[in-house]
């Protein structure tokens, strides 16, 4: 099959940059932590109406960086990216205007991904006016000054907690809540979740582990017996939401969902949600819709919709489905009673879907290519895909396991091999408004686009880019 051949190539086309409309400057909304201000992957800059059907937006600047899967964070006129160069992890503060480095703090890292993925950081920086918090791939929790990058405090999680071996290092971004920084440490026996004082790094409380899961009845009817050797580490970042007037710290651990009182770490409820496959992780964030919580995971898990009891101490299943959506690492987005997100454990299974929240029904799905495969060929000299009828090179046609960022009534889509597309937020059908690709954003493109001040910030294995979203727009 042609598409199977095409999926074996890693390089994408670079198209000529030009404008066809220029909008007024957009007030910058800060994007100071993972998945933006609301922790949901949604931008508040809803006046943006990107449309790339005629022209692609221009790249304003690009800067070389090291490896990693952590998204950049933005606050005011500064951007912070956490990356790896050689044997060092680097916290790099840069100018939003042109990407030039203002300061950096670096430390040695010997992390090696056991599955052959890159060895850089996986967690996004957390920014405030005076401090920057980062979590490195091998568990180094660091606080530096936003002014000059000087170290304020650091905690080596591997030295301070009993951490079993992990699959891909530390992969969940910290969560700032008032005076505390909450981290899914994944320690035995009961330090799965740890709260640190944001000013000093001192432990405030720790929770989740044996006391949570020992004796739990699994969906298969088994009674789980805690061994002390379990991986507790999570790749799903925590989130805080108010449900029935009560604040819940929701943490999707390897074993399942836990709700904690964010002030004390005391458990409200837990819900077993994990694959029977050992080589598996939970990575997508929980999504809260009113008094309901949507969970999704790959590795034959699927998704479930939970309803939280009025007293906040238990949940019941509204529905569960092992086939409708299996979110690997990209967190789906809820809009008006529908869940939009990517499903699939492997790239060739990747599909963007719209799922109805009320019953879990799949309304539509797409691989990213709706045309005739017979019209596509691969240029064996450079690995790029072209249309045989026009002879023109095109962005890689399939999204694979992509990522979404929402801007009002549109989604920015980033495919696994770097294809960028704009689609409508449409629960009835898939409606695209153009696509393009950039040579600097290639496989694997696993970091969702960041939006701030009318600009889209992208990172790859080697590059950090800023793209102007105000330049190509249509209502």
N, C-alpha and C positions, 0 to 999 in steps of 0.2 A: 504493500500500500504506500502511496506517495506520502501521506502524512506521517507514516512511521519512519520513512527515510528522513523527512524534514525534521523530525523531532531529535534526530541525532546530531544536529549542528547547533553550535553555540553562539554564532555571531549574527547580529541584526543590522539592518540598514540604517544609514544616517541620511535624513532627508533635508533638502534646502530649507532654511529658516526664512520666513517672511511674515508680514502682518497684513490683515485685511480689515481690522478695526482696532481702534485704540480707545480704551475706556479711561474714565477718570481714576486717579489714585484711590486705592482701597485702604481704608484704615486697618492697620495690622492687628489681628487677633493673636495673642500669644499662644504658642503650642509648647508649654513648658514641661511636658512629660509624655509618656507613652500613650498613643491614641488620642492625644489632644486634650483640650480643656475639660471635656466631659468624660474622658476615658472611654469614649465610644467610637472613635474614628470619624467623628462628624465635625465639620467646620461651621462656625457661625457666620462666615462671610458669604451669606446666601445671595448677595447681589451679583456674585460671579456666575456667568452663564457660559462656560467653556464650550466651544464647538470647533472641532477640527476636521470637518468634512471638506473644507477647501484648502486650508492652510494649517500647518502645525505651529504651535507657539514657539517663540524664540528662547534659546538658552541664554540667560543673562550672564552667567559665569559658571566656571567649573574649576575645581581644585582637586589635585590628587590626594588620596588618603590611603590608610591601611585597611586591613580586612576587618570584618565584623558583621553582625546582623542587627546591630542596635540602630534605631532611627535617631536622627538628630532632633534636638529640642531647641526651641526658640523662646527668648524672652527679651522684649524691647529690641535694641539694635544688635543683640548678640545671639549667636548660635553655638551650641556645644555638641560636638560629636565625639563619641568614645570609640577608639579603634586600636588596632594592633599593628605595629611595625617591628619586624625582627623579633627580639625577645622582650619587647616592652609593650604594655598597654598604655595608651596615651589619652588623657582627657584634654581635648583641644577646644579652646574658646575662639570663635572666629567672628569676623564682621559679617552681619547679615547682608551688607551692601555688595561685597565682592568676594567673601569667603577667605580673606586673608587672616592669618592666625594672629591673635592678640596675646594669648598666653597659653601655656600648656603645663600639665603636670603628668609625669610618667613614672612608672614603676615596673620592675621586672615581672615577667609572666612566663611560666614554663608549661602552660596549659596546652595539651594536645588532644584534639577531638578524636575519640576512639573509633569513630565511624568514617573518618577521613574528610569531614567538613572543615571549614576554616577555623582557625584557632583564636579568632578575635572575640571581643565582647558581644553578648547577646542582648543586654538590657539597656534600655534608653535612659539617659540622664534625667534627673529631676531637678528643676531650677526654681530658685526664689531670687528675690532682689539681691540677697547677700550671700547665698550659698548654692553650691552645686553638689548633688549626691549621685554617685555612680556605684554600680555593682559589676565587678569583673567576672570573667568566665570561670576562674577558679576560686571565686568566693571572697574577693577583697572588696569590702564595703568602705567607700571613701567619701569624705566631705572636704571640699576645698572652697576657698573664697571665690565668689563670682567676680570680685574686683581684680584680683591678680593671680589666682590659681594656687595660692599658698595653702598648704595642708592644714586643716583644722583638727581632724581626727580620722582614724581608720580602724577597722575591725577585720581581722583575718578570720572569716567564718570557719574555715577548716581547722584552725587551731583552737577556737573558742567553743565549738560545738561538735558533737559526734555526728559526722556526716558520712553516710554510706556512699559507695561508689555511685556515680550518676552516668547517664547516657551522653549528654551533650554539654556538661558543665552547668553553671548557673544561667538560667534562661528567663526568669520572671523579673520584670521591672519593679523597683520599690514603689511604695505608695506613701505620700505625705499626708498626714492628718493632724492639723494643729501643730503641737509640739513634738509629735512622734513620727518616726519613719518606720513603716511596717514592711517587713521583708519575709518572703516565704523561704526560710532558711533550709528547711527539710532535714532537721536534725533529729536524732534518736535520743531518748524515747518519746519526748513530748515537746520538742522545739521545732515543729514543722513551721510554725508562724512565730515570729519574734518582733517585738516592738522595741525600737531604740530611741533614746532621747536625741532629738535632732541637733541639739547644741553640743552634746558631749560624746554621743555614741554609746552611752550607758544603757544596759538592758532594762526596760521598764516592765515587761512581762513576756512570757512565752507560753505557747499552747499548741495543741494538735499533735496527735501521734497515737501511742498505745492507748491512752485514755479515751481517745475518740473512736478507734476502729476495732479494738479487741472485743470479740463477742458479737460483732455486727453480722446480721443475716444478709447474705448476698442475694441478688436476684435469682441465682440458681438454687437457692434454698440452703446453701452451706453456711455454717457458722465460722466466721473468720477468726483464726487464732494468731495473735501477734507473736512474731518470732524474734524481733529485735534486729533483724537484718534487712528489713524492708527499705526500699527507696521511698523517701517521703517527699523528696524534692519535686517541685511543680514547675511547669513551663507556662503556666497560665497566671498572668499578673492579677493581684487582688484588686477589688473594687469595693467602695462603700456606697450604699444606697439606703434611702429611707423607705420603709415598708410598714404600713399601718402605724405611722408616726414613730417608729422605732428605727434607729440606725443599725444597719447590719454590715459587718465586714465579711464579705463573701470571698472565700478562698477555694478555688478548685484545685485540690491536691491530687497527687497520683491516685489515691484511693477514692476520691470523690469530693463532693461539695461540703464545705463547713461554713456555717454562719457563726460569727463571734461578736461579742460586745466589743467595739473598737477601743473602749477605754480600759477594759480589764482583761480582755482575751477569753472571757468566760463563754462557753459554747451555748448557742441557742438551739441549733439542730445540725444534723449531718445527713448526707444522702450518698450512698455508695454509687459510684459512677466511674467504672474503669474497665478496661479491656481485659479479657482473659489471656491475651497475648502478652508475654513478658516484655518483649521489645516494643513498648508502647509508652506514650505520654499523653497527658491532657495539656493542651496549649492554648486553645481559644478561651477568651475571657467569658465569664457568666454575663448574660444580658438580662437586665431587670426591666420589666414592663408592668407598671402598676404593682400589684401584689403577686406577680408571676415572675419566674426565673427560667430562662431558656439556656440549656446546656447542649454542647455539641462536641464530638470528638471523633477522630478517625479510628483505625485499627478495629473495625467491625463493631464500634460502639453505637454510632448514630446520634440521635438527639432526643431530648426529653423536655417537656414543659411542666414545671412545678408550680403549685399554688401554695403560698405561704399562709399559714393559719393566722387568725386575727391576733392571737397572743404572741406571735412571732417565734414559737417554740417547736414548730413542726412544719412539714410540707407534705403535700399529696400530689401524686401524678395526675395531670390532666390528660396527657397522652405521651407515648414514647414510640419511636420508629427507628429501626436500625438501618434504613436505606435512604431516607429523604434528604438528610444532610449530615455529612461526616466531615466536620471542619478540622483540618489538620493543624495549622498554626494561625491562620488568618481569622480574626474575630468577625463573625457576621454582624450585620447592622439591621436594626428593626426600624421600620417606617410604616405607620398607620395600619397595623395589623398584619404586616408581612415581614418575613425575615429574608434578607438578601445576603448571600455568602457563597464561598467556594467549598465544594465537597471533593473528597478523594484523597486516598493515602498516597498514591503514586501519580506522577505527572500525567501519564496517559489516561488516568481516571478523572483528571481534573475537570470540573464543570462549574460554571456560575449558575446558581439556582435562586428562584423565588419560591419561598415556602409560606403557606398560609398559617398564621400563628394559631388560629382557633382549633385546627384539627391536624396540622402537620402535613397537609396535602401539598405536593409539588405542583406549582402552577406553571412554571416554565423552567427550562434549563438550556444552556448553550456551552459548547466547547470553546466558543469565541470565533468559530468559522462557520458561516451559514451558506457558503457558496459551493461550487462544483470542484472537487478535488482534482478532476482531470485537467483543470486549467492551471494547476500549480506545478512547478518544477523547482529543483534545487540546483543552484550554480555550484558545481563541485569544486570550482577553483577558490571560492570564498565562503561557501556554506550558506549563502543567502537565498531566500525564496523569491521567485519571480513569477509573474503572470504570463503564461505563454501567448495569450492573445494580444497583450499590450507590450510585452517585453519589459515591463517596469518591475523593479524590485519592490517588495511589499514587506511590512512588518511580519514577524513570525505569526502564523495564522491562528495558533491555538494558545489559550490562556494558561493551560495547566493548572497548577495550584496557585492562583493569583491572590491579590489583595485589593481591598476596597477602601476608598475614602469618600465620604459624602459631602457635597456642597449643595445645600438646598434641594432642588428637585433633580440633581444629577449626581452620578457617581464617577469618580476617577478610578479607573481599573488599571492595575499593573500586573501584567502577565508574568509567568515564571521565567520566561526568556526575554523579558524586557519590553514587550509590547504594551504601549500606553493607549488607552481608549477612554472615551467619554460615552456614558450611556445614561438614558433617562431613568429616573426612579419611577418604574412603571410595573404595577402588579399584574397587568394583563398580558404583556408581551415584552420580548427583548427588543429594545430600540437603541441603536448605536448612533453617535454623532461624531464619527471620525476616529482615526487612530494614527499613531506614528511610532517610531522607535529611534533610539539613539545608540550609537556604537559604544558609548561609555556605560550604558545600563544593559548588561548581558546576563547570561545564566550563571548563577542563580540570582534572580531579582526577587528577594523575599522580604523586603522592607517596604511597608505600605507608604504611599506618598504622604508627605507632611505639607499642610497648607497654612500660610500666614502672610498677611499683607498683600494678597493678590498673587502670591508666588507659590510655586510647587517645588519642594525640596526633595531630591532623590539621592539615594546612595547605592553604590554597588560595591564589589570587591575592591575596587581601586579608585573610585571617583565619588565626589560630592558635587551635585549640580543644583542650580537654581533656574527654574523655568518660569517665564512670565505668563500667568493665566489671564491677565487682562487684555492681552494682545489679540486673541482670537476668540471672539464671543458672538453669540447670537441668542436672542430671547427664545 
